[in-house]
Amino acid sequence: MRFRTMLGLAAVGGFLYWHKKRGGAWTAASIQDSARDLFKQLADTAKRAEASASDALDEAGKKVDRATARIRH
């Protein structure tokens, strides 16, 4: 079995586990609601990670500026 196939099966299995743990019923509407909720949570997590990375880069830039300013003087 190819790695890509195994990864896809793991993703589907993980989603179904999450849907069941969330208390969703086995209807198309409930599964669709779970999928929307999951993608919204993933998008929110990605936005938080982006903001965190941006803050870390800004802080690193400030540290470099302070270090180079000390070297110049």
C-alpha positions, -999 to +999 in steps of 0.1 A: +000+000+000+014+034-009+021+060+017-003+084+002-031+059+004-023+051+040-022+088+048-057+093+032-071+063+051-057+077+084-072+111+077-106+096+070-104+073+101-093+103+122-122+124+110-147+096+117-132+091+152-134+128+159-170+129+145-181+101+168-163+116+198-180+149+191-213+131+194-224+134+158-251+112+143-244+090+113-264+113+089-251+133+060-261+166+076-244+157+109-212+146+091-213+178+070-216+199+102-187+180+117-166+186+086-174+223+086-165+226+123-133+207+118-122+229+089-131+260+109-110+248+138-081+240+114-083+275+099-084+291+133-053+271+144-035+281+112-043+318+118-030+315+154+002+297+142+007+324+115+003+352+141+027+334+165+053+330+137+049+366+127+054+378+163+085+355+166+100+369+134+093+405+145+110+399+178+140+383+161+143+413+138+142+436+168+170+416+185+191+417+154+186+455+151+196+460+188+226+437+184+238+455+152+232+489+168+255+479+197+282+468+173+281+501+153+286+522+184 
